[in-house]
Amino acid sequence: MQKIYSDKEALTDALTAEKTATDHYNTFSNECVHDSVRNAMLDCLDKEHAIQQEVFTMMHDKGFYPTPAADAQKVDSAKQKFSQCMKAF
């Protein structure tokens, strides 16, 4: 049987679908009036994030989604910036 899509194309499509799903579940959960429905949406969102992480990890491991190493100074700067944001709340 002939392959229609490469592994990279299939995984890219899966990652795009997961990103879209998490976006929609996040929006749906923000707009829920009833706690039980909101909790169900948040549960789905959590599961979709887990699937998205699995797909991303697969792509990264296969070299389809390379991520360069971050500069340690930039990482420390980002940590400091966002930790201050959390202190404001």
N, C-alpha and C positions, 0 to 999 in steps of 0.2 A: 504494500500500500504506500502510495506517495504522500510525503509530508506536505501539508498545505502551509503551515506556519513553522517557523523556526522556534526553538526553545525561547530565545530572547523575545521574539514577537509575542508568543503566548504569555510569557511572564510579564511583559510590559503591559499587555492588555489586562491581565489579572490585577496588577498593581494599580492601574488606572481605575478599574472597577471598584477596588477596595477603597481607594481614596474618595471616590464619588459616594460610595455607600456610607463611609464614616461621616462625610459632609452632610448627607441627608439625615442620618440618624441623629446627628448633633442638632440639626435644625428642628427635627420633629420633637426631640426631647425638650428643647427650649420652648416649644409652643404648646406643650401639654398642660391641660388644666387639671387633670386627675393624676394624683400621685401614683396610682397603680400603673397607669398607662406610661407615665414618665419613667418610672422604674423599669418597665419592660423595654422601653426605648433605650435607656441607659445600659441595660444588660446587653441588648443587641449591639450597641455602640462599642462596648467593651470587647465583645467577641469579634467584631469586625476589625478592631484595632489589632487584636491578636493575630488574625489571619493576615492582615496587611503586613505586620512585622515578619511573619513567616515568609511571605512572598518576597519582601524586601531582602531578607537574609539570604534566601535562595539566589536572588539576582546578584547580590553583592558577592556571595561565595563563588558564583560562576563567572564573575568579572563583568557582568552586564550592567552593573550600577556601581562604578567605582567611586569611592569617596576619599579625597585626599586627607592626609593627616592634618589635624588642626594645629595651628601655632599655639603653644602653651600660654603665651601672653594673652592671646585673643580669648582663649577659653577662660582664663582667670578674670579677664575684663567682663566677659558675658556673665559669669557667675556672680561677680560683684554687682553688676547692673541689675540683674533680676532678683538677687537676694534683697536689694534695697526696695524693689517694687513690692515684694511680699511683706516687708516690714511696714509699708504704708497702710496695709489692710489690718 
